[in-house]
Amino acid sequence: MPHPRPSNVMELQQSQAVDYGPAISAVATTDRVVATSIPARLDALPWSGFHTRVVLALGITWILDGLEVTLAGALSGALKQSPMLHFSNLDLGIANSAYLAGAVLGALGFGWLTDRIGRKKLFFITLALYLSATAATALSWNIASYALFRFLTGAGIGGEYTAINSTIQELVPARYRGWTDLVINGSFWIGAAMGAVAAIVLLDPAVIGADLGWRLAYLIGAAIGLVVLLMRMWIPESPRWLMIHGRPDQAHKIVDDIERSVLGNDQDASDGRFPKMRLKMRDHTPIGEVVHTLFVTYRQRALVGLVLMAAQAFFYNAIFFTFALVLTDFYGISADHVGWYLLPFAAGNFLGPLLLGRLFDTLGRRAMIMFTYGASGLLLALSGYLFSIGALSAQGQTIAWMVIFFFASPAASAAYLTVSETFPLEVRALAIAVFYAVGTGIGGVVGPALFGALIDTGSRDSVFAGYLLGAFLMIAAAIVAWRYAVSAERKSLEQIARPLASME
């Protein structure tokens, strides 16, 4: 299928307009003005091995997060029984809160740094922090050390979200951006399945034993992180970020290298096929301008992002973090068998973005966000009613969750996609961080706590009331998205939100 060329993009000039075109030369260090076609050249590329390698090397962050979150739940029994640790339920709650706090603070701190010092530096720093912290977790000797290492692991993962989302958005061609982003976010559930299987095997007394097994389980994440660290060595800095931050020569060289690896030759930028954008280079964006951009200039987009993130976070975390309690308390499933019920749950979560993701680039963002959010809410209300009247078995409940999250998973991923592509380049990473922090805070604190209290009542009707609240939030978010979301499909990032440094 032919694709229209995106409109907007970048090359180089000083003060007035010395067109850089395909040539590259040095310029003065102050008051430089860029006229560049780099974004258009990147968006015009076909999908290639380069893009696949970028996705594999950077997108594995979500697999690591899924692995970490699942292990934290699956290993809780082993941590309580460990001869050295003897954790209580309170200790485990403190450690999980520490991971959550680390993720929130890491996202905010590293998000600010990502926009300021670059994408590539940060995705090495955050992965190195994750790798070392999760390896250290395996060596924990008491609750204080375990909680500290979980906090640092969370900080690394939170920082990864901002640096990686920014980089992928800025390297992947516009017509593939939606599907790519959704599948990458959905890969969280590959990690969740890995965590479930690892826990089942490593905690089996006949294989290794619980005390050594939980330590080896955490080392799995560190081993994967070490491999990924090597894979990222060749990933370039975002040329879009380099252009704005006064390094046009390096940006052009990177784009030339990408084009040669994909097409076998440079694309000719001198014939006018690639529209240009004029912008003024600067070292950094003042924090006051960042805040004004997020919450004044783009306040409607900020509201949409907040609604989408909060709704999916409550919906997702409330159910995911308490599904084991529902299985054990209402269906009598033993705790050591819960992991098997996670596998079909994870399958539905990954297949949703994989199979529906293309429609976000063809039918469009607004239509698909409304559909997936709305379908998730309606299906949760229906399954909640069936649960309340006792019409579902444990297997039937698991199938219901699998179907619900087939739609909820692309909906949740679309929330991350929305907040990462609808704000200007200079504030993109921090925007991701802010909304990730808000969503994680709401989903990680309010949702699980409320559902835990409802499940403790032992009343199916009480749990059904919680499901209805989650359904209402998703349906309300669907309406907001249909009314106010941006139709960003197949558009250049610069067309969706012009850089703050734009001279046009």
N, C-alpha and C positions, 0 to 999 in steps of 0.2 A: 504494500500500500504506500503510495507516495505521501510524503509529509511536507507540509508547508515550512519554509524556513522561518525560524523565529526572528522577530524584529527587535533589535537593540544590541549594542555591544561596543568594544573598545580598542586604541593604538597610541601613539605618543606625540606630544607637542610641548613646547615651553612658552609660557606667557601668552603668546598669541597662538598660532596654530601651525607649527612645523609638523607636517604629517609624517608619522613614522612608517606607515604602510608596512610592507614586508621587511624594510630595512631596520636596523637597530643601531643606535648610537647613544652616547652619553649626553646628559642634560645637567643643567644647574641644579643645585640642591634646594632652592627655595622657589615658591610660587610656581611650581611645575603644573602644567595642565596636560592631561592625557586625552587623546582621542583614539580609542581602541576598538578593535573588532574581535578581541579575544573571546568574549562570551559567545558571539555568533559562530565563530569557528568551532568552538567546543560543542555547541548545540547541533551543528550541522553534521557531526561525525556519526557514522553508523555504529551499532553495538559491536564491540570487538573483544579480543582477549584482554586488552588493557583494562576495559571496564569490568570484565569478569574478575580480574585479579584485584582491582580496587575493592570490589564488593566483598571478595573473600578475605582480603587482608584487613579491611576495616569493619565490615559488617559482623564479624565474629564476636564483637563486643556483646551483642544481644544474646548469643549462645552462652557466653560466660556469665551474664547476669542471670539467665534462666537456670544455669547450673548452680550458681551461688544461692539463689533464693530457694530452690528445691532442696539442696543439701541442708540448708539451715533448718528446714522443717523435718526432713527425713532423718536427720542425724540427732534430733532432740532426745530420743529415747536412749541412744548410745551415750550421749553426753551426760545424761542423768545417772547412768549406770557405770560410768567410767570410774575405776578405782582411784584415779588421781584427782578428778574434777568434782564428781558428785554434785552436778548442777541441780538447782531447784527450778520449778516453773518460773519463779521470779527472776532467777539468774538468766534463764533463756529469754525471757521477755526483755530484760535489760540489754542483752546482746543483740537481739533483733532490732531494738530501738536504736542502738549504737550504729548498726549498719544503715538504717534508714536516715539517721542524722548525718552520717558521713556522706551518703548519696546526695542529700539535699545541699549540704555545705560545699561538697566537692563540685557539684554542678554549678553553683553560683560563683564560686571562686575561680574555678578553671574556665567557666564560660566567659567571664570577664577577661581573663588572660588570653583565651583563644582569639577573641576579637582584637586584642592589643598586640600580641607578639607572634601570632600565626597559628595555623591549624597543625602543621607538621610537628613543630616542637611540642605542642600539647599532647598530640596523640601518642607520642613516645613517652612523655612524662607520666601521663595517666596510666598507660599500660604497664610501665615499669613499677609504678606505685601499686597497682592491682596485683601484679605478679609477686612482688616481694611480700606484700601484706597477706595474701592468701597462703603463701608458703609458710609465713610466720604463724598463721593461724593453726597450722598442723602441729606446731611446737608449743602451743599454749599450755600453761601450767596451772592457771587459776582463772577465776572469773574476770579479774581486772585485765590480765593479758589478753584473754580471749575477746573481751569487749573492745579493747583498744585495737586489736588487729582487725576485727570486724568493722570498726569505724573507718579505718584506713582503707580496707578493701572497698567499702561503700563509697568512699571519697574518690577512689580510682575509677569505679564504675560510673559514678555520677559525672565525673569529668570527661570520661570517654563519650558519653551521650552527646555532649555539646560539641566536642572537637570532631567526632566522627560524623555526626549528622551534617555539620557544616561542610566538611570536606566532600562527602558523597554528593550532597546537593549541588556543589559547585563544579564537580567533575563529570557527572552523568548528564548526557544529552536530555534536553527538556522533554522530548516525547516519550522517554523511558522513565522519567523521574518518579512518577507516582507508583508504578508497579514495583520498581526497584526498592523504594523506601518502604513500602508495605511488606514486601517479602523479607527484607532485612530485619525489620521490627518483629515480624512473625517468627523469625528464627529463634527468638527467645525460647520458644517451646521445644526446639530441638535440644537446647541446653537443659530444659526442664525434664525431658525424657531421659537424657543422659544421666542427670542427677538421680532420677528415680531408679534407673537400672543399676547405677553405681552403688547406691545405698542398699539395694536388694542383695547384690553380690558381696560387697565388702563387709556388710554387717552380719552376714550369715556365719554363725559359729563354726560350721563345717568347712568354711573356706578360709577365712582369716580371723574373724573374731571382732567383736564390737569395739574394744578399746583401741586396737591398732587400725581397725577398718576406717573409723571416722577420720583419723589423721591422714591415711592414704587417700581418702575421698577428697579432702581439701587439696592435696598435692596434685590431683588431676587438673584442677583449674590452673595451678601454677605451671604445670607442664605444657598445657595448651597455650597459656600466655607466652611462654618462652618461644614456642614455635611461631606464634603470630608476630612477636617482636622481630624475628628474622625476616618474616614475610613483608613487614612494613618498611624495610630498609630502602626499597626502590620507589615507594609511593611519593610523588612530588608534592610540594607545597601548592596550595590553591593559586593558580595564576590570577584569578579575580582578586584575591586578597593582596597579592604582590603588586598588582597594578596600582591599587589605591594607596598602598603604603610605600610608594616611591622606589620600586624595584622593577621597572618595566623590562629592562634587558633580560633579567632572569625569567620573568613571566613569558616573554616571547620565546626564549630558548626552550622552556618547558612545553609550550604549545606546539612548537615546531617538532620537538621530539615525539610528542604524542601523535601528531599527524603522521609522521614518518612510520611510527610503529603500527598505526591503524591502516593508513592508505598507501604507504610506501613512498610518499612524497609530501612536501608541504602544500597546503591549500593556497592558491593564489589570491591574496587579499587586495590586489591592486585593481581589480576589474569592477569594484563596486558591488559585488554580490553580498558582501557582509556589511551591514550597516554599522556605524560607529557611534559611540557615545563619548562626549567630552566630560571630563571630571578632573577636579583638582586633587592632586596627591597630598597626603598629610601623614604624619607619623602615627597619630591616634585620634580617636573621637572622644571628646570630653564626656565625662559621666553624666553631666547635666543634659547634654544633647541626647544622650542615649535614653535617659528617663523620659524626656519630653517626646522623643520619637515613639517610644513604646506606648505611652499612656495618654498622650495628647494628640499628636499627629495621626497615629494609627489606633486610636482608642476603640473604634468599632471592631477592628481585627483582633485587638487584645481581648475584648469581651468575648468574641467568638472562640478564640483559643482557650480562654479560661473556662468557658462553659463546656467545651468539648473535653478538655483535659480532666476537669473535676468530675463530670458525669461518668466518663469511662473509668477513671481511677476508683471511684466509689463502687461502681458496678463490678469491676474486675477483681479488685483486691478483697472486697467483702465476700465474694463467693470463693475465690481461689484460696484464700488463707483460712477459710472455714469449711471447705468441702470435706476435709477429713473428719471434722467433728460431726457433720451431718451423716456421713457414712457409718461412723462408729456409734453415735448416740441414737439415731433413728432407724438404722438398718442393721445394726448389730455386726458390722464388719470388723474383724480384729485389726488392730493397729498395724501389724506386720504384713497385712494384705492390701493396705490402702494404696501402696505404690503401684500395684497392678491397675487400679482404677484411674490412676493419673495418666497412663499411656494413651488411652482413647481420648481423654480430655485434651492432652497435648496435641494429638493428631488433628482434631477439629480446629484447634487454634492455629496450627501451621497451614493446614489446607485452605482455610478461608482466604488469607492474603494471597496465597499462591494462585488460587483459581479465580478469585474475584478482582485481584489487583489490576489486571489489564483494563478493566472497565472504568477505573478511576482516570485513566488516560484517554479513554474513548468516549464513554457516556458522560464523563466529567465529574469533577470533585463534588459539586453541590448535590447532584442527583444521587451519587453513590454514598456520600456521607449521610444524607437523609435516609436512604434506604437501609443501610447497615445499622445505623443507630436505632431507627424505628423498628426494624425487624427484631433486633436484639431485645428491645424493651417489651414488645408484644409477646415474643416467645418466652421470655422470663416470667411474665405475668401468667401465661397459660400453664407453664410447667409448675409454677408456684402454686397455682390452684390445684393441679393434679396431685402435687405433693401434700397439700393441706388435707385432702380427702383420702389420702392413703392409697391412691390409684397407681403409684409407681413402686416397682421393686428397686433394689440397689442397682441392678443392671439397667433398668428403665430410666432411673434418675441420671445415671452416667451417660446414657445415650442422649437424653434431653440436654444435658450440659454440653455434650459434644456438638449438637446441632446449634444450640444458642451461641456458642463461642465460635462456630464457623462464621457467623456474621459479626459477632462482637470483636473478634480479633482484628479484622480489617478496619472496623470502626475505630478501635483504640489506636491502631497504627496511623490512621488518617488524622487523628488529633496531633500526633507528633509531626506528620507531614505538613499539616496546616501551619503550625507555629514556626516551622523551619523555613518555609518558602514564601511567606507573606510579609516578611519584614526586610528592610534594607540590609545589604551585605555587612555594613559596619556594626550592626547590632544583632546579627543573626544568631551567633552562638549564645549571647547573653539572653536573647529572647527564648531560645530553647531551654536554657537553664532556668529562667524564671518560671516558665509554665511547667516544666518538669518538676521543679521544687514544689510548686503549688499542688500539682496533681499527686505527687508522691506523698506530700503531707496529708492531703485530704484522704487519699485512698489508703495510706498506710496507718493512719491513726483512727479516723472516724469510722470507716467502713468495717474493718475487722473487729474493732471494739464493740460496735453496735450489734453486729451479727453474732459475735461471741456471747453477748448478754442475752440476745433473743434465743439462741440455741440452749443456753443454760436454763431457760424457763421450762424446757421440755415440751413446749406447746408448738404444734405444727402451725397453728393459726398465727402465732407470734412471728415465726420465721417467714410465713407467707406475707405478713405485713411488711417485713424488711425487703422481701423480693419486690413487692409492689412499689416501694420507695425507689429502689434501683431502676425498675421499669419506667417509672414516671420521669426520673432524671434523664434517662436515655431518650425517651420520646420528646421531652422538652428540648434536649440538645439537637435532635433531628429537626425540629421546627426552626430553631435558631439558625442552624446551618443552612437550611433551605432559603431562609429569608436574608441572611447576612454574609454567608461564606463567599469567598472569592473564587471565581472560576479560573483557576490557575493552570488547568490542564494544557500541556503542549506549549506553554509560554516560557520565554526566557525569564530567569529570575529578575533581571533588570527591568523587564516589562511589567512584572507583577509589582515590584517595589524598587523604584530608582534608588541608586546609592545616594547617601546623604551628600557626598562630594560631587554629585552631578552638576555640571554647569549649564544644563538645558532646562 
